[in-house]
Amino acid sequence: MANSREPLVRGVLAPAQIELGQLLAEGGEGRVFEVAAIGAGQPVDAGQQGSDHLVFKQLRQPRPGALAEEATRYLGALSARAPNLAARVKAAAAWPLAAVESSDGDVLGFVCRRAPERFWVTHRDGSRRLAVLSYLSSDPDRVAVSYGVDVTSPGSAQRAGVVYALARLLDAWQRHEADMGAVVHGDLSSKNVLWSNGPVPEVFVLDCDGAVVLPGRSGPATTGGPSRPATPNWDDPARRPGDPIGVATDRYLLGIIFLRVLGAAHFPIQARQRLGATVDVDLELPRAWRRITDMPALWSLCERSLSVADPKGRPAPGEWVSELEHLLGSLGAGELGTSIRAAQGDPGPAAAPVPGPVGPTPATVSDVRVRPVLRQRVASTWQLVRTGPVVGSARGPGGATLVVPLGAGTAAAAGLFGVPPGSPPKAYVRAGWAAFRATHRLVARLLRSPGRRAHGLRRLAGVVVLDLAVASLGLFLFGMIVSPWIGL
């Protein structure tokens, strides 16, 4: 829940007023430390700061003090004008609470809220990592096998809830752009957007000290802040290197995050968009979506958000908020939306009308077409991999019994094809035949699945080689058996 009490830290601090704790992270822009105390030896009041600690982001390159003023004053201005929108920002973003300045007025770093514990995941080896979007934009089976982190299946209401929470944050940043200015993050990437699936889907956006507060009464795409480097494959193809950032960039990134989070795939479309090509996106969703009434407004919203031909026409986040509330209701998860709003300290549903284009909404955009494809989820080859000691067999795609154990000593425990050592020969034959059939079924399903046919063709080449090897071995064994009877 959002903390209703204002944090103690606000404004400008001198380096001597802040006591640093341990180093938490280090990157290209600077280093992040725990904050042990602020002021004249007084410890940080955790009760008034919220249940989570503060951190200090030390910049590698100091910034002029004037560039930090709007960032540190933004929350106060928003709180005075729109307390509910300010609550969304406080709950979902590591907004700079104070700037630490040197004696000559340069900003050395910022004090921010630390990502709460629910935005961290624990790997199999016990290490703790930030829950970045990469976990959600990858094959869930791969994430489970590689890291020991369980994530929800593609198309789930939990995943839609994560996008909904992010859309509400961007709505808070951009809703008052006409008068008090809009906030542009500019790098809503896998490394800067964290997620939490429990107990309520939430987001927490990092690196907000690099965000820009645009002047009021400015157009959404004509006026922008200073250029900001973008994370590769998480950038806006309509924005050229060196261009100022504007709200259109964040609106594009919201669309790409919707695709990658809901579809649990990467969707690398930016390179083709830069070439001016028309992009067709097949968003594979589970067959459970067949119960949902057709939602053309949702797909049109995604297409307009991803448009490079018309970046000024990209929809405002408020349109996403309204449509995602409709989606959660259609998925039978309306109460999830209520919980997300409560977690952000702003319990009301989407305000109506939301900012959007004047006139009828176009059904599609010429340069991007998004088509939902309802299919039974293709079982990943990662499901054939298990970790730790295996006793007995495990069920793979198509009901195959095929286990590839990882770790020392597991091969002896599992045996060939996951059959325990000492089993009768018939068990090995049955397991091998089941794995053989499952491999062919998997290839057939990949070839029928839009967006995975290239992978299916590669697997088909391997299956052809396997079939030839099996056929050659079968002919050899047949010849060995028959040759004595025909006198060879």
N, C-alpha and C positions, 0 to 999 in steps of 0.2 A: 504494500500500500504506500501511496505517496505520503511523505512526511509534511504535515501542514505547518510545522514550525519553521521559521526561516533559519538557515544555517548561520553559525557565528561568523564564518569567514565571508567577507564581502569587500571588494575594492582592491586596495593596493597594500602589499606587505614589503618590508625590507628583508634582505636575506637573513639578517640576524634574528628576525622574529619567527623563523620557522626552523624546527629541528627535524632532521630527516632520519628515517629508519632504514631498513634494508632495501637493497636494490631489487626491484621486482621484474623489470623488463628493460630491454635496450633495443633501439631501432635506428632507422636512418635519420629521424627527426630529433631524437634525444633519448634520455633515460627517464625511467619512471621509478620513483622511490615512495615508500610508505612515509606518511607524516606522523612523527612521534608526538610532537607538541607544537603549539602555536602560541605566540605571545611571550610574556615574561615567565617562561618555564611552566606555564599552565598546560596540563594535558588537554588534548582534544576531548570535548564533552560528547561522548558517543550518543548519549540520549538526545541531545539537541541536534547532532549532525545526522541522525538517522541510525539505523542498526549497522551500517557499514562504515568502514574507515575512509579517510581521505588519502589521496596520493598527490605527489608533486611531480609534474612533468617538466623536467629540466631540458630546455632547448639547446641544441648544438649551436645554432646561430641566433643570438639575441635579436629581438624585434624592437622597432621604435615603439615607445609607449603609447603614442596616439592610436596605433592599430589595435591595441588591446582594450581601449576604453569602452567601445561599443559592446565588445564581447562580454566584459564583466558587468556592464550595466544592463544588459539585455533582459535577464531574468527579473530584475527589479521593475523595469518598465512594463514587461508583460504581466507581471503579478498585479500591478496597479490597474492595468486596463482590462485584463481578462484572466482572473484567478484560475478558472478551470483549465484554460489552455496552458497556463504556467505550470499547473499540477502535472499535466501530461509530460511536459519537458523535463521537469525535475525527476519524474519517475523513470523516464526512458532514455536519458542522455547524460553523459558525463560533461555537463556544461561547466566552463571555467567559473569558479566562485571568486577567485582572487588572482591577481597578477603579482608576481614577485619581481620588483624592479631594482635595478642597481642605482647607485647614487647619481649617475648621469642620465637617468630616465629610461634606460633600455630595459625591456622585459626579458628576464632570465628564464622565466617559466610560469606555469600556472598551477594553482591548487584546484583539484577536481575531486569529484566523488569516485571512489573505487568501485569497480564492477561488483555487485553483490554476489554472494556465494551461489545463488541459483543460476548464475550465468557462467558457471565453470563446470567442466566435466572431468571425470576421473578415468584415465587410461588403464589398460590391463596391468601395466607395470606399477600402478599406484601413483603415477605422476598426475598433477593437476594442470589443466589447460583451459584457456578461455574458450567458451562455446561459440566459435566463429561460424559464419554461414557455410563454410566449406563442408561441415558435417551434414548439412541439409541438402546441399547441391551435388551430392555424390550418391552412388548406389548404397542403399542402407545395409545390404549384406556385406559390402566391402568395408564400410565403417565399423560394423560389428566385428568382423574378422580381424581387421587391421589394428583397431584401437580398443575393442571391447566396449564400445559405446553403442547403446541401442537407441535408434531414432524411429520415429513413426513412419508408416508406409506412405508412398506418394498419394496425393489426393485426399489426405486425411483432413478432418476438421481442425486438428491441432496445427497442421501446417498453414492452413488458411488463416488461423488465428494469429500466427506469427506475422504474416503479411498485414493483417488487419491492425495489429498493434503498431507496426511501423508506419502504416498509412495515417493513423491518428497522430503520431508524432509529427510527421511532415505537414499534416493539416494544421497543427498548432503553430508550426514555424511559418507557414505561408498564408494563413487565413487573413492577417491584417496587412498584407503587402501594400495595399493602396494607401494607407495612412501612416502606420508606424514602421513600415518596411518589412521585408521578408528575410528569413534566414536561409542561407544556402550552405549545405555541408560540402557538396562537391565530390566526395569520395566515399559514398555509401557502398563499401566493398566487403568482401568476405572477412577482411581483417578488422574492419571497424564496426560491423553490426553483429552483436551477440544476440543469442536467443535462449529462451528457457521454455521447456515444455511442461514443467510441473511446478506447482499444481495448476498454474494458469499460463497459457502461452504469452510470453512477453518478449520485448526487445530492449537492448541497451546499446546506445550508439556511442562509440569512442571518438577521440580525436576531434572533439568539437571546438577546441581552441583554434583550429584552422578554418572554422566556418566563417562566413561573411554575412554581416547584417547589411542588406541593401538599403539604400535610401528609400523613403516612402514615395508613393505616387510614381513608381517606375514600372515600366512594362516588364512582363515576366521573362522575356528572352532578349530584350534590347539593351538592358542595363545589367551589369554584373560586377562582381568583385574581382580582386586580383586573380591571376592565373594560379591554379593549384595542381600539382602533379596528380594524376589519376593512377589507380592500381590497374595493371594490365588485365585485360579481359573483364574489367568492371568499370569501363569508361563509356562515355557518350560519343558515338561515332560522328555525330553532327558537330561536335566541338573540336576545332582544330588546335594543335599545340600553340600555346601562348594566348588563346582566346580567354577573355574573362569568364568566370563561372556565373551562371544564372539559375533561376528556379527550374528551367527546362531540363537541366542536367539531372537534378534530383528526381524529376518526374520520369525521366527515361530509366534511371536506375531502379525506381520503384517497380516499373514494368518488368525489367529483367529479373529482379528479385522474385516477383510473383511467379514467373516461369520456372526459375531454378529451384525455388523452395517447394512449390506445389508439385512440380514434376520430378523432383529429386534427380536432376540432370543438369549438365553444364550449359547447353544451348549456346554454343559459341557463334553468335550471329554477327558480331560487330565487323569482322573482316569483310564479309560479303556486303554489309551495308555501306562500308566505305567505298566499295567498288561501284556503288549505285545499283546493285542487283536487287530484284524483288525477292523477298525472303518469305518462304512458306515454313511455318512452324507447326509441327504435329505434336501437340501436347498430350501425351499418353496418360490417361486417367483410369482408375479401376472401374470395373463394370458396375460397381455399386452406384456410380454416378448416373446410371440409366434411370434411376428413380427420380432424378432431378429434372424439372421442366427445363426445356431449352433456355439458355441464358445468353441471347445474342448481345445484350448490352455489356456483359462482362468481357466477351471476346473482342468486341469493338473497342472497349476501354483499353484493353491490353494492346491492341493494334495501334491506337492513337498514341499511347504512351511510348511505343517503340519507334514511331515514325521519325525518319531522318529527313524526309521530304518536307515535312511540316512541323518543325520543332515547336513553333509558337502555338500550335494547336494541341499540344500535349495536355491531357486533362489534369485539373488540380487534384491534389490528394483527397480533398473532400468528396470527389466523385467516387474514388476508390473506397472510401469509408462507407458510403451509402451502399454501394454494390456488394461489398464484402459482408456487410451486415445481412443483406439479402441472401448471399451465398451460405452463410453460417446457419441462417434460418432454414434454408432448403436442405441442408445436410442434417437437420435435426439437432443443431448445436447452438440454438439461440442463447441458451444460458451461458455458453462459453463467451459470447460477445459481452454479456453483462458482466462476467467476471473480469474480462480484460479491461473494460472501462473502469470498474471499481479499482483494479490494481494500479491504474494510472491516475487515480484520484479525481476522475472526471466522469461521473456515472451516467451522464446523459447520452442518448444515441446521437447519430449524425444530425447536425443542424441542417435545416432545409429552408431555403435552397442553398446548395453548396456552390462555390465558384465554379463556373464552367463556361464553355463556349456558348455564344448567342446563337439561337436558331436550332434546328433539328440536329441531333447527333448523327453523323454519317455512319452507315452500316459497316463500312470497311475503309481501309486506307490502302492506297495503290501500292505502296512499297513494302508493306508488311501484311501478311495474312496468317492468323492464328486459328488453327482447327483442332478442336478437342477430339481425340480418338479414344473410344472406350474399348479397352481390351483387358483380358485377364493378364495380370502382371507376369511378364516373362521371368522365369526363375533364373537368377544370376548364377554363373559358375562359381561365385564366391560361396554359394550355399553348399558346395561340395567340400569346402574346407572347414575343418574343425580344429580346435586347439585343445591341448591338454591330453591326458590319457583317455583312450576310447575303449570301452568294453562293449563288444557286440557291434551292431551296425547302425548307420544313420541313414535316414531317408533323404535322397537327393531329388533333383528334378525328374518328373515323370515317375516317381516312385522308385528310382534306382537306388541301390545300396552301394554307395561309393564314398569312401572317406579318405581324405588325404590329411593325416594328422601332422601337426607341427610340434616341434619340441623333441628333446632328446628322450629316447626310450619309447616313444609312442608307436613307432612302426612295428616293433616286436609285439606290443600289446594288441594292436589292431589286426595285423595280418593283412594278406592280400585282399583288396576290395572291401576292407572293413570286416572280413570274416575272421573270427577268432582262430588262432592256431589250434590245430588238432581236429578241426571240423572235417567231415567226410568230403571227398572230392566233388560230390554232387553240389555241395554248398558253394564251392568256388565257381563251378560251372554256372549255376543259377545267378550268382552275384555278377559274374562277368557278363553274362547275357543281358541282365537287367541294365548294367552300366552301358553296354553297347547300344541297346535300344534307347536309353535316356539321352545319349549323346546325339543320336539321329533326330529324336523328337525336339531337342533343344535347338538344333540347327534349323529345322523346319519352322519352328516358332519365331526364331530370329529373322528368317527370310520373309515371314509374313508380317513382321512388325515394322511400321514406318519409323524411320530414324535409326534402326538397328540393322538394316540390311547389309551395310558394309561389314559390320562385325560378323553377320551371318555368313557372308561370302568367305571371309577369312576362316571361319570355323568349318565351312564346307570343304575348303581345300584340305584341311587336316583330316576331315572325315573320309574324304576320297582316298588319301594315302593310307589311312587305317583300314579301310575296306579292302584295298589292294593287298595290304600285308596279310589280313585275315584270309582273303581268298587264296593267296599263294600258299599260306600255311595249310589251309584246308586241302588244296590240291596235292601238296606234298604228302600229308598224312594219308590221303585217299590212295595215292600211288603206292606208298609203303605197304598199305594193307592189301591192295589188289594185286600188286606185282607178283607175289608168290603163286597166286592162282592162275595167272596167265603165262607163267613160265619166264618172267623177266628177272 
